[in-house]
Amino acid sequence: MSRTVEAQTTPMSAPVQAAYRYCEAVTGQQARNFAYGIRLLPAEKRQAMSALYAFSRRVDDIGDGDLEPERKRERLENTREVLDRIRGGAIDEDDTDPVAVALADAARRFPLPLGGLDELIDGVLMDVRGATYESWDDLKVYCRCVAGAIGRLSLGIFGTQRGAPGADRAAEYADTLGLALQLTNILRDVREDAGNGRTYLPADDLAKFGCSAGFHATTPPSGADFAGLVHFEVRRARTLFAEGYRLLPMLDRRSGACVAAMAGIYRRLLDRIERDPVAVLRGRVSLPGHEKAYVAVRGLSGLDTRHVSRRTVRRRV
């Protein structure tokens, strides 16, 4: 996408407003990191991002729930049918599903590549099947489905500034930033995922560092170089962040602030994980509210965007 996105300014009916309020409530309650970023957006973009999050959360909750695998697959395909109705313009304002109503309105106002939500469903189906990943190339496929696609969908709401250099690669950078966020999530949740019978880190990386036995205790497997594994994956995530951050100068100020805030929170999580790798086996690593607020203010200041812009200019010289 290489154009500035402006929401269509058609009046919003009371049912649609109520649907957006529902999605914003879901986002505020269940997505603290995400919410810190999107509060920096103007109202129409914030509402659209909340609708996108609420639908994505529904998909994730099915995959993470306690239903039997076959029932999960049925629920996910039912969700895909709702997506097909949204795509076909078949959701009425008085529909009983507020998430569908809000997302349908957002899709009318912004050029959302709704196929990205099909990719999300495909990724969660991989979880339901208990997929494991032999290599980083294999894991990238999963990460692109569950996170890269969300980056590309978000770009449909953000748009790019008219005439921004390199804007033809904006979707690529949004996708890469999604991969960086997802790999950070995987590192943060390695113990929780192990408890749920899931292993995301590539098997060849686990073998390289003696960690193939898994992560079912508060200490690393005997003889494993767990810190080496974590530092290896942190370096990979940092490379992805550096590439994905090239998106920032292509966005308007408030969209750039939103992305910088969300990504900045995860980069700081990565810093904490790097300093104390075993912490991820003891519990979920998180940032205090005041630190998230600082990251949001930093994003609004445009500091990260200016830094990326200067670095890009130096590369060209």
Disulfide bonds with the S-S distance in Angstrom:
none
